[in-house]
Amino acid sequence: MSQNPLLLPFDAAPFSNIKNEHFIPAFDELITNAKVCIQAISQNTDKPTFENTIAALEYSSQQLSRVSSIFFNLNSAQTSDEIQKIAQEVSPKLTTFGNDITLNELLFKRVKVVYDQRESLDLSDEAQMLLKKHYLSFSRNGALLNPRQKEQLRTIDNELSQQKLKFGEHVLADTQDFQMLITNIEDLEGLPDSALSAAKILANSKDQEGWLFTLDYPSYIPFMKYVKSRELRKKLALAFGAKGFQNNENNNEAIVKRIVTLRHERALLLGYASHADFTLEQRMAGSSKAVFEFLNDLKVKAYPAAQKEFETLTAFAKDLDGLEVLEKWDISYYSEKLKQATFDLNDEVLKPYFSLEKVLNGAFEVATRLFDLKFEKTTEIDVYHSEVSVYRVTDQASNFLAYLYTDFHPRSGKRAGAWMTSFKGQCQKEGVNHRPHISIVCNFTRPTEDTPALLTFGEVTTLFHEFGHALHGMLANTKYPSLSGTHVFWDFVELPSQVMENWCYQKEALELFAYHYNNEELIPMDLIKKIKKAASFQEGMACLRQLSLGLLDMAWHSGLPDATLSVKDFERKQFKSLSFVADVPENCMSTAFSHIFQGGYAAGYYSYKWAEVLDADAFAYFEAEGIFNKKVATAFKTEVLEKGGTQSPEVLYQNFRGKKPDSIALLKRSGLL
């Protein structure tokens, strides 16, 4: 298939030329090519060296990696039944190929020879890290197993790849299968005009009369936050919480148990007590014990505050509406009411000041002031959907640094949530610094006939969060691709993203982009003050929610759960002491917990809170010196953003901060001290 665009040389992904039928032939040929490279390395008769073994291995399948990135990013942002079928066929092939590398005895022998000589080799810190990473990728993936055990590992890995894909497909299917059409405007009392307009546009697009609501976040969240009808809130909340948990072909209960079992069997096969122990060996936390101590320590600090906040909310709901018991579908509604009453602040007052275009340009300007970057929109780069934009990113001397793709609105075939990814990684090879192509994907409310896309303040922080990840990718400046950008320990990867959220609360930053879409009026000072005051509103409850998810994740992966317990019963047991509202029998978190059952957060969800400690401590440094202080920003850029995984996170952080992080800044910021 000589005209297959995925097999021809390209820089930016040639989306408009790619057809679905190109993927499988491309994967097959590129896997074959990579196998030839691997065979040449493993059968090399020269003495194993860093260059002819480790470096050669590092670059052996770059084109395959690029095509994989393109395909699986499309599977997340622009999927279809056909793409999902291709994914089910391709995933086992890639898993088998990965196993062919890590279970290749000749190749591992060469890697081990170099690794055993590491103390006597004159290697840079980055080369030492790459050597260690490749050695561990073998030892942690079966290289030390006997032939029978290696076959077991192959079987487990193949099934895992398929089960994780099915999990995600089921969640997406249940999300897209639910629609709630409202034909009586009175039923939507309390819903802001912007959300009404969006629901009207959605209904019209489906040739329906009325207002249409879905389980996509831009539709779901305003409904739960503002609609007065408790029955309708309940209906939507039950549907949202039932994803993967219904009596239909998308039920994920058996898949959850199977994924957990396979991960546990895999860990035991490799000599670890649990999947968590296997995973945490390559994390800052280091062990299950450290994670449980971290989460439980925060729980002790957060629980009293959360309990007090819930009691206040309960009393408020009773005073306002005579409600005796708060249910799951009441929390967002009454929390928003209480927030308005406490701070005279709500998203509908704020949204006119946060048009998507201005917020994005504000993020760009913050990056310009901190890191001397320039962003220029270009139409010369191919995109996978008409809503995707591309920006050319340069330094102040106009040196090219990266392409940034942005994809901001929900649509059919696009999974929920927000994420950063890449279509091309950064590396230095043969004297050329190959620059990255980075993408941020979100699901923000669409523009209406009368207004541009207006963001809630939570969406503003989401954009800055993903942009922080993007900066980590765009500013990468390492030699080897597997150590570049976001290729760092999982509990360190959230530092750049979470630290960027802090600028959303700062007057100096808000003055760069928070202008009314209609009259260009700057956001009033009293609103800025209220935003800062409200930043820690119900922080105890929010913290406890994150801790409950982290502890649920660890419970699934720190041992093999009791097989007699249903997924629901197991989950209920974990949440029992961490939730203030009654359990909802029709709902289950685990069956749609994509972070841990489809994404990379298994035994790693705690990392959000772990990184909060880092980001609060890091931003305290900025605050002390000035939020646009060039000395601090340059240190963050050179010691964290540019260096990727070339050194341990502890070393990188201390090089930037001059000290180890502590939790005081987080507790202070959260009002939990």
C-alpha positions in Angstrom: 0.0 0.0 0.0 2.6 2.5 -1.2 0.3 5.5 -1.1 -0.7 4.9 2.5 0.0 8.4 4.0 0.9 6.8 7.3 3.8 5.0 5.6 5.1 8.1 3.8 7.4 10.7 5.4 5.4 13.4 7.2 6.0 16.0 9.9 2.5 17.1 10.9 -0.1 14.3 10.9 -1.7 14.2 7.4 -5.3 13.9 8.8 -7.2 14.8 5.6 -5.4 12.1 3.7 -5.9 9.4 6.3 -8.7 6.9 5.8 -9.7 4.2 8.3 -8.5 1.5 6.0 -5.0 2.9 6.2 -4.5 2.0 9.8 -4.2 -1.8 10.0 -1.8 -2.0 7.0 0.3 0.8 8.5 0.4 -0.9 11.9 1.3 -4.2 10.3 4.2 -2.8 8.2 5.5 -0.6 10.9 5.5 -3.4 13.5 7.4 -5.6 10.9 9.9 -2.8 10.3 10.4 -2.3 14.1 10.9 -6.0 14.5 13.7 -5.9 11.9 15.4 -3.1 13.9 15.0 -5.1 17.2 16.4 -8.2 15.6 19.4 -6.2 14.3 20.1 -4.9 17.8 19.7 -8.3 19.5 21.8 -10.2 17.0 24.6 -7.6 16.8 27.9 -9.5 17.3 29.7 -6.3 18.5 30.2 -5.9 22.2 27.0 -4.3 23.8 27.4 -0.6 24.3 25.1 2.2 25.3 24.9 3.5 21.7 24.5 0.2 19.9 22.0 -1.3 22.3 20.2 1.3 24.6 20.2 4.3 22.2 19.4 2.0 19.2 16.5 0.5 21.1 15.2 3.9 22.0 14.8 4.9 18.4 13.8 1.5 17.0 10.1 2.1 16.6 9.6 5.9 16.4 7.3 5.8 13.3 5.2 3.1 14.9 4.8 5.3 18.1 3.7 8.3 15.9 1.1 6.3 14.1 -0.1 4.8 17.4 -0.5 8.4 18.8 -2.5 9.5 15.8 -4.8 6.5 15.9 -5.5 6.3 19.6 -6.0 10.1 19.9 -8.6 9.8 17.1 -10.2 7.0 19.1 -10.6 9.4 22.0 -11.6 12.6 20.2 -13.2 11.4 16.9 -14.1 7.8 17.2 -16.6 5.7 15.3 -17.8 2.1 15.3 -15.2 1.4 12.6 -12.4 3.0 14.6 -13.4 1.1 17.7 -13.3 -2.2 15.8 -9.8 -1.3 14.4 -8.7 -0.6 18.0 -9.9 -4.0 19.1 -7.8 -5.6 16.3 -4.7 -3.3 16.7 -4.4 -3.3 20.5 -3.4 -7.0 20.8 -0.9 -6.6 18.0 0.8 -3.7 19.8 0.7 -5.6 23.1 2.2 -8.7 21.4 4.9 -6.5 19.8 5.7 -4.9 23.2 6.0 -8.4 24.7 8.2 -9.5 21.8 10.6 -6.8 22.9 10.6 -7.2 26.7 10.6 -11.0 26.5 13.4 -11.1 23.9 16.2 -13.0 25.7 19.1 -12.0 23.4 18.0 -8.3 23.6 17.7 -8.4 27.4 21.2 -10.0 27.7 22.7 -7.1 25.8 20.7 -4.5 27.9 21.8 -6.3 31.1 25.5 -6.2 30.0 25.4 -2.5 29.6 23.3 -2.0 32.8 25.8 -4.1 34.9 28.6 -1.8 33.7 26.7 1.4 34.4 29.0 2.5 37.2 32.1 2.4 35.0 30.5 4.0 32.0 31.0 7.8 31.4 27.3 8.6 30.9 25.3 11.8 31.4 22.6 11.9 34.0 20.0 11.6 31.1 21.8 8.6 29.6 22.0 6.9 33.0 18.3 7.5 33.5 17.5 6.1 30.0 19.6 3.0 30.8 17.8 2.4 34.1 14.4 3.0 32.4 15.1 0.4 29.7 16.5 -2.2 32.1 13.5 -1.8 34.3 11.1 -2.0 31.3 12.5 -5.5 30.8 12.8 -6.7 34.4 9.4 -5.3 35.3 7.8 -6.9 32.2 8.8 -10.5 32.3 12.5 -10.7 31.1 13.4 -12.7 34.2 10.6 -15.1 33.9 10.9 -18.7 32.6 9.3 -19.6 29.2 6.0 -20.9 30.6 5.6 -17.7 32.7 6.4 -15.5 29.7 3.6 -17.1 27.8 1.3 -16.5 30.8 2.3 -12.8 30.7 1.6 -12.5 27.0 -1.9 -13.9 27.5 -2.6 -11.6 30.4 -1.3 -8.5 28.6 -3.3 -9.3 25.4 -6.5 -9.7 27.4 -5.9 -6.6 29.5 -5.5 -4.4 26.4 -8.9 -5.6 25.0 -10.7 -5.4 28.3 -9.6 -1.8 28.8 -10.8 -0.9 25.4 -14.2 -2.5 26.0 -14.5 -0.6 29.3 -14.1 2.7 27.5 -16.4 1.8 24.7 -19.1 0.9 27.1 -18.8 4.2 29.1 -18.9 6.2 25.8 -21.9 4.2 24.6 -23.9 4.7 27.8 -23.0 8.4 27.8 -24.3 8.9 24.2 -27.3 6.7 24.6 -29.0 8.9 27.2 -30.9 12.0 26.2 -33.5 13.9 28.2 -35.9 16.1 26.3 -37.8 18.8 28.2 -40.7 20.4 26.4 -42.1 22.6 29.2 -39.9 25.6 30.0 -41.3 25.8 33.5 -39.6 22.5 34.3 -36.2 24.3 33.8 -36.7 27.0 36.4 -33.4 28.3 37.6 -31.4 27.2 34.5 -29.4 30.1 33.1 -30.1 31.5 29.7 -26.8 30.3 28.3 -27.5 26.7 29.3 -31.1 27.0 28.0 -29.8 28.2 24.6 -27.3 25.4 24.4 -30.0 22.8 25.2 -32.3 24.4 22.6 -29.5 24.3 19.9 -28.8 20.7 20.7 -32.5 19.8 20.4 -32.8 21.6 17.1 -29.7 19.7 15.8 -31.6 16.5 16.5 -34.8 17.7 14.9 -36.5 17.8 18.2 -38.7 20.5 19.8 -37.7 21.7 23.3 -34.5 21.5 25.3 -32.3 18.5 25.1 -29.9 17.4 27.9 -27.2 14.8 27.8 -24.5 13.3 30.2 -21.8 15.4 28.6 -20.3 17.8 31.2 -21.4 21.1 29.6 -25.0 19.8 29.7 -24.9 17.9 32.9 -23.2 20.2 35.3 -25.3 23.4 34.8 -28.4 21.3 35.1 -27.4 19.8 38.4 -26.2 23.1 39.7 -29.2 25.3 38.8 -32.4 23.4 37.9 -34.9 23.8 40.7 -36.8 20.6 39.9 -35.5 18.0 42.3 -37.1 15.1 40.4 -35.4 16.1 37.1 -32.1 16.5 38.9 -32.5 13.1 40.3 -33.3 11.6 36.9 -30.2 13.1 35.3 -28.0 12.2 38.3 -29.2 8.6 38.3 -28.4 8.3 34.6 -25.0 9.8 35.0 -24.1 7.5 37.9 -25.4 4.4 36.1 -22.9 4.4 33.2 -21.5 0.9 32.8 -23.8 -0.3 35.6 -27.1 -1.0 33.7 -28.6 -4.2 32.6 -27.5 -3.8 29.0 -24.7 -4.8 26.7 -22.5 -1.9 28.1 -22.4 -3.3 31.7 -18.8 -3.0 33.0 -19.1 -5.0 36.3 -17.5 -8.2 34.9 -14.9 -6.1 33.1 -13.9 -4.3 36.2 -13.4 -7.5 38.1 -11.6 -9.1 35.2 -9.2 -6.1 34.8 -8.4 -6.1 38.5 -7.9 -9.9 38.5 -5.6 -9.8 35.5 -3.5 -6.9 37.0 -3.2 -8.8 40.3 -2.1 -12.0 38.5 0.4 -10.1 36.4 1.9 -8.5 39.5 2.2 -11.9 41.3 3.8 -13.4 38.2 6.4 -10.6 38.3 7.2 -11.1 42.0 5.1 -8.3 43.5 2.5 -8.6 46.2 0.0 -6.5 44.3 -0.5 -4.3 41.2 -0.1 -1.3 43.5 3.3 -2.5 44.7 4.3 -3.1 41.1 3.1 0.4 40.0 4.4 2.4 42.9 7.9 1.1 42.6 8.1 3.7 39.7 6.5 6.6 41.5 7.6 9.3 43.9 5.4 7.8 46.6 7.4 4.5 46.4 5.0 2.1 48.1 1.4 1.3 49.0 2.2 2.1 52.6 3.3 5.6 51.7 0.2 6.3 49.6 -2.2 5.0 52.3 -0.3 7.1 54.9 -0.5 10.2 52.7 -4.2 9.8 51.9 -5.2 8.9 55.5 -3.2 11.8 56.9 -5.1 14.2 54.6 -8.3 12.5 55.5 -7.7 13.2 59.2 -7.2 16.9 58.3 -10.0 17.2 55.8 -12.8 15.2 57.5 -13.7 17.6 60.3 -13.8 20.5 57.8 -15.9 18.4 55.4 -18.3 17.3 58.1 -18.8 20.9 59.2 -19.3 22.1 55.6 -21.9 19.3 55.1 -23.8 20.2 58.3 -23.8 23.9 57.2 -25.1 22.9 53.7 -27.8 20.6 55.3 -29.0 23.4 57.6 -29.0 25.9 54.6 -31.1 23.5 52.5 -33.6 23.0 55.3 -33.9 26.8 55.9 -34.3 27.5 52.2 -36.6 24.7 51.1 -37.5 22.7 54.2 -35.4 19.8 52.9 -34.7 17.3 55.7 -32.1 15.0 54.0 -29.7 15.9 51.3 -29.3 13.3 48.5 -26.7 13.0 45.8 -28.6 15.1 43.4 -29.0 17.9 45.9 -25.3 18.7 46.6 -24.4 20.8 43.6 -27.7 22.7 43.6 -27.6 23.7 47.3 -23.8 24.2 47.2 -24.3 26.7 44.4 -27.1 28.4 46.3 -25.0 28.6 49.5 -22.0 29.9 47.5 -24.2 32.7 46.1 -25.5 33.5 49.5 -22.1 33.5 51.1 -20.1 35.3 48.5 -22.8 36.8 46.2 -21.0 35.0 43.5 -22.1 32.5 40.8 -20.9 31.2 37.5 -23.6 33.1 35.5 -22.2 36.4 36.9 -18.7 35.3 36.0 -19.2 33.7 32.6 -19.6 36.8 30.6 -16.0 37.7 31.6 -14.6 34.4 30.4 -15.2 33.9 26.7 -13.2 30.9 25.5 -11.1 33.0 23.0 -10.1 35.5 25.6 -9.3 32.9 28.2 -7.1 31.0 25.7 -5.3 34.1 24.8 -4.9 34.9 28.5 -3.2 31.5 29.0 -1.0 32.3 26.1 -0.1 35.7 27.6 0.6 34.2 31.0 3.0 31.8 29.2 4.6 34.7 27.3 5.3 36.6 30.5 6.6 33.6 32.3 8.5 31.7 29.6 8.9 34.2 26.7 6.7 32.3 24.3 4.7 33.5 21.3 1.6 31.8 19.9 0.4 32.4 16.3 -2.7 30.7 14.8 -2.0 28.9 11.6 -4.2 27.2 9.0 -1.3 25.5 7.2 -1.5 22.4 9.5 -3.9 19.6 8.8 -6.6 18.9 11.4 -8.9 15.9 12.2 -12.0 18.0 12.6 -13.1 21.5 11.5 -13.4 22.6 15.2 -9.7 22.0 15.8 -7.3 24.9 15.7 -3.5 24.9 15.5 -1.0 27.4 16.9 2.6 27.8 16.0 4.6 28.3 19.2 8.0 30.1 19.1 10.4 31.7 21.5 11.0 35.5 21.5 13.7 35.0 18.9 11.1 33.3 16.6 12.7 29.9 17.0 10.1 27.2 16.4 9.2 25.3 19.6 6.0 23.4 18.9 2.6 23.1 17.3 -0.4 23.3 19.7 -3.7 21.8 18.6 -6.8 22.8 20.5 -10.2 21.0 20.4 -12.7 22.5 22.8 -16.3 21.3 22.3 -18.3 18.1 22.9 -19.6 16.1 19.9 -20.6 12.6 19.0 -17.6 10.3 19.0 -15.6 12.3 21.5 -15.2 11.0 25.0 -16.0 13.2 28.0 -13.5 15.1 30.1 -10.4 17.0 29.3 -6.9 15.9 28.5 -3.5 16.8 26.9 -1.8 14.5 24.5 0.7 14.6 21.6 0.9 13.7 17.9 4.7 14.0 17.9 7.1 13.8 20.7 10.3 15.9 21.2 13.8 14.4 20.9 17.3 15.3 19.6 18.7 13.0 17.0 21.6 13.3 14.6 22.1 16.9 15.6 18.5 17.9 15.0 16.1 19.0 17.8 12.8 17.5 16.6 10.1 19.7 18.1 6.8 18.3 19.5 3.2 18.6 18.3 0.9 18.8 21.4 -2.9 18.8 21.7 -5.3 19.8 24.4 -8.9 18.4 24.2 -11.8 19.6 26.3 -15.6 19.6 26.4 -16.6 23.2 26.9 -20.1 24.7 26.3 -20.5 25.7 22.7 -21.3 29.3 21.5 -24.9 30.2 20.9 -26.5 32.4 18.3 -26.1 35.3 20.6 -23.0 34.7 22.6 -19.5 33.3 22.1 -18.5 30.2 24.0 -18.5 31.3 27.7 -16.7 29.3 30.3 -17.6 28.7 33.9 -14.8 29.5 36.3 -14.3 25.7 36.7 -13.8 25.5 33.0 -11.3 28.3 33.1 -9.2 26.4 35.6 -9.6 23.3 33.4 -8.2 25.1 30.4 -5.2 26.4 32.4 -4.7 22.9 33.8 -4.5 21.2 30.4 -2.4 24.1 29.1 0.1 23.4 31.9 0.4 19.9 30.7 0.8 21.3 27.2 3.7 23.6 28.3 5.4 20.5 29.8 5.2 18.9 26.3 5.9 22.0 24.2 9.0 23.1 26.2 10.5 19.7 26.4 14.2 19.8 25.6 15.8 16.4 26.1 17.8 14.0 24.0 15.7 10.9 24.2 12.0 10.6 23.4 11.0 8.4 26.3 12.3 10.9 28.8 10.8 13.9 27.1 8.0 16.2 28.2 5.3 14.4 30.3 7.3 11.1 30.4 7.8 11.5 34.1 6.7 9.7 37.2 2.9 9.7 37.3 2.7 11.5 40.7 4.9 14.3 39.3 3.2 14.8 35.9 0.3 16.8 37.5 2.7 19.5 38.9 2.9 21.6 35.7 -0.8 21.4 35.1 -2.0 22.1 38.6 0.4 24.9 39.3 -0.9 26.8 36.2 -4.4 26.8 37.8 -3.1 29.2 40.4 -2.9 32.1 37.9 -6.7 32.0 37.4 -7.1 33.4 40.9 -4.6 36.2 40.6 -5.6 39.8 39.9 -2.5 40.4 37.7 -3.4 37.4 35.6 -7.2 38.0 35.4 -6.5 41.5 34.2 -5.0 40.0 31.1 -8.1 38.2 29.9 -11.2 38.6 32.1 -13.1 41.1 29.9 -16.9 41.1 29.3 -17.6 39.6 25.9 -20.2 42.3 25.1 -18.7 45.6 26.3 -15.0 44.8 26.9 -15.3 45.8 30.6 -12.6 44.4 32.8 -13.9 42.0 35.5 -14.7 44.2 38.5 -12.3 44.2 41.5 -15.0 43.0 43.9 -15.6 39.9 41.7 -11.8 39.2 41.7 -11.8 39.4 45.5 -14.8 37.1 45.7 -13.2 34.6 43.4 -10.2 34.5 45.8 -12.4 34.2 48.8 -14.5 31.5 47.3 -11.4 29.5 46.2 -11.5 27.4 49.4 -15.3 27.1 49.5 -16.3 23.6 50.6 -12.6 22.6 50.1 -13.0 20.0 52.9 -15.8 18.2 51.0 -13.9 18.5 47.7 -10.7 17.1 49.3 -12.7 14.2 50.9 -14.2 13.4 47.5 -10.7 13.2 45.9 -9.4 11.1 48.8 -12.4 8.7 48.5 -11.5 8.1 44.8 -7.9 7.6 45.6 -8.6 5.1 48.4 -11.1 3.3 46.1 -8.4 3.0 43.5 -5.9 1.7 46.0 -8.4 -0.8 47.4 -9.0 -2.2 44.0 -5.2 -2.6 43.3 -3.5 -3.2 46.6 -4.7 -6.8 46.8 -7.2 -9.2 45.1 -10.6 -8.1 46.3 -13.0 -10.6 47.8 -14.5 -12.4 44.8 -17.8 -12.9 46.6 -18.4 -9.2 46.8 -20.1 -7.5 43.9 -18.5 -4.4 42.4 -21.2 -2.3 44.0 -20.7 -3.9 47.5 -17.0 -3.5 47.3 -17.3 0.1 46.4 -19.9 0.8 49.1 -17.6 -0.7 51.7 -14.8 1.7 50.6 -17.0 4.8 50.6 -18.8 4.1 53.8 -16.8 6.3 56.1 -16.1 9.0 53.4 -19.5 10.0 52.2 -22.2 12.1 54.0 -25.1 11.3 51.6 -26.9 8.0 51.4 -25.8 5.4 48.9 -27.7 5.2 45.6 -28.3 1.5 44.7 -28.7 2.3 41.0 -25.3 4.0 40.7 -21.7 2.8 40.7 -18.5 4.8 40.4 -16.2 2.0 39.5 -18.0 1.0 36.3 -17.3 4.4 34.7 -14.0 5.2 36.5 -12.1 5.6 33.3 -9.0 7.1 34.9 -8.2 3.7 36.5 -9.8 1.2 34.3 -9.0 2.6 30.9 -6.4 5.4 31.5 -3.1 5.2 33.2 -4.2 6.1 36.8 -4.5 2.6 38.2 -2.9 2.7 41.7 -2.1 6.3 40.8 -5.3 8.4 41.4 -3.8 9.6 44.6 -1.3 11.6 42.4 -3.8 14.5 42.0 -3.6 15.2 45.7 0.2 14.4 45.8 0.8 16.9 43.1 -1.4 19.5 44.9 1.2 19.5 47.7 3.9 20.1 45.1 1.9 22.8 43.2 0.9 24.7 46.4 4.5 24.7 47.6 5.8 25.7 44.1 3.2 28.5 43.7 4.1 29.8 47.2 7.5 30.5 45.8 6.0 32.5 42.9 3.8 34.4 45.3 6.8 35.3 47.5 8.8 36.6 44.6 6.0 37.9 42.3 3.7 35.7 40.1 5.5 36.8 36.9 9.0 36.8 38.5 11.4 35.9 35.7 13.9 34.3 38.0 11.4 31.8 39.5 9.7 31.2 36.1 13.1 30.5 34.4 14.0 28.1 37.2 10.6 26.3 36.7 11.1 26.2 33.0 14.7 24.9 33.0 14.5 22.5 35.9 10.9 21.1 35.5 9.3 21.8 32.1 12.4 21.3 29.9 13.9 18.3 31.6 11.1 15.8 31.5 12.1 12.6 33.1 15.9 13.0 32.7 16.4 13.0 36.5 14.3 11.9 39.5 11.4 14.2 40.4 12.8 14.8 43.8 16.0 16.2 42.3 14.2 18.3 39.7 11.9 19.8 42.3 14.7 20.6 44.7 16.7 22.1 41.9 13.8 24.4 41.2 12.6 25.1 44.7 15.8 24.9 46.7 14.1 22.6 49.2 11.8 19.6 49.6 8.1 20.2 49.3 5.8 20.1 52.4 2.1 20.2 52.8 1.8 23.4 54.8 1.2 25.5 51.7 -1.6 23.2 50.5 -3.3 23.1 53.9 -3.1 26.9 54.2 -4.5 27.4 50.7 -7.3 25.0 51.3 -8.2 26.5 54.7 -7.6 23.1 56.4 -4.9 24.3 58.8 
